[in-house]
């Protein structure tokens, strides 16, 4: 699949993000909505009538902008809850997050490790993620624990390769 087709399908999936519970009946969801999305996805992959599908996506986005943003926020919340559950932590609600924030954090501050919602894109992680620590002693490459013979062998090979020991 070409990159452009993949990007078009990804754009389609981000905009057509309704779920079964957004419809009055399963039949309406499956027979109309899913069939339409599947047909558009197939046609985008195969390069069939791409301009008309892109126009349909743009029209759908314009008519359903609020619902698209609500569904994206709901997916981000569910992802955050699943991530917290996989780490064995209870999921935080909006009230929990607001109560745990420092009053000096300022307007718009997001607690470290939480998701800050964005308009027009996927939620982005905020804060500094845990960084890996080097193994072994103070030597960043891990050579500190090597014996003398290994050090000589490394120096020999480095010299042959043109590297300074």
N, C-alpha and C positions, 0 to 999 in steps of 0.2 A: 504494500500500500504506500502510496506517495505521501510525503510529509504534509503537503497541502490538503490532501483528502483527510488525513488523520486530524489535522487542526480543524477542519470543517466539521467532522463528526464530533470532536470534543466540544466545539462551540454549540452544536446542536444539543448535546447532552447537558450542557450547563444551562441552557435556556428552557428546554423541554424537560423540566425536573419535577413534574407532578407525580403523585403517588395514588395508589388505589383509594385511600381514604379521602382524597380530594374530590371524588366523584360520587354521585348518588347511588350508583350500582356498579357491580363488578363488570357487567356486560358493557356498560358505557366506557369504562376505563379500558377494558381489553379490546373490544371490537372497534372502537373509534380512535382513542388516543394512542394506545400502544401500536396498533396497526399503522397509523400515520407515521409515528416516529420510526418504526422499523423500516417502512418503505423509504422514508427520506434518508435514513442511514445507509441502506443498501444502494440507493441511487447516488449518494455522495461518494461512496467507496468506488462504485463502478464508473463514476463520471457522467451519469445520465442526468441531463436537465439541471445542472448545478446552479445556474443563474436563477432559475425559478425557485429552487429550494432555498437559496440564500435570501431571496426576496420574501419568501414565506417565513423564514426564521426572523428576519428583521421586523416584519409585520407582527408576528406573534410576540416578539420581545416588546414592541411598542405597546401592544394591547394588554400585556400581562406582566409589566415591569414590577409591580408591587408583589404579585404572587411569586414571581421568580426570586425576588430578594427574600421574601418570607421563607421560601423553601430552602434557599441557600443557608440562611441563618439556622433553620431547624436541622439541616444536615450537619452544620458545624457543631451545634450543641450536642447532637447525638454522637458525633465523632469524639468530642471532648469527653463525654460520659463514658463511652466505650474505652477510650484510652485510660481514663482514671480507673475504670473497673479492671482493666488488664493489669494495672499496677497495684491493685488491691486497695484503692482509695475510694471513698464515696464521692460521687459526682457532686460538684458544687452548683448550686442554683444561683441565679442572678442576685438574690438577696444575700446569700452566703458570701459571695464575692464582694458585694458592696459593704457588708458589715466588716469584712476582714481587711479592707483597704485602709491605709493610714490616711488620716485627714490632711496631712501635709503633702500627700502625693500630687495634688494639683488636679485640675480639670482634665479629663480625658485620659488619665493614667490607667494603665492596665497592669494588674499584678503579674509578676514574673511567671512565665510559663503558660499564661492564659492566651486565648486567641482574641485578637482585636479585629472586629468586623470591618470589612472594606466594602465599598460600593463599586460594583462592576467587576469583581474578581473573587477568587477563593479567599477564605480567611487566611491570615498569615500569623505564624507563631511570633510571639514577642518574648523578650528576655533572653538571657544567655543560657544556652543549653550546657549541660555538664560536658566538660572537656576530658578527653582521655589522658591518663597519666602515663609517662614513660615507665617501662619496666626496668628493673635493675637499679644500679647506683646512679650517680650524678651524670654519667655519660649518656647524652641524648640518643646515641646510636646503639646503645646496649652493649658496647665493647668493654665496659669496665670490669666485667667478671671474667674476661678471657685470660687464659694462662699465657706464659711467656712464649711458648711455641706458636700458639695461634696468633699472637701479636706480630711475631717475626714473619709468619706466613702471610699475614695481611699486608705488612709493609713490603714484602717481596713482590707480591702480586700487584700492589698499588704502583710500585716503581716500574714494573714491566708495562703497566697500562698507561704510564705517563703521569700518574698522580703523585703529588708530594706526600711523603709519609707523615 
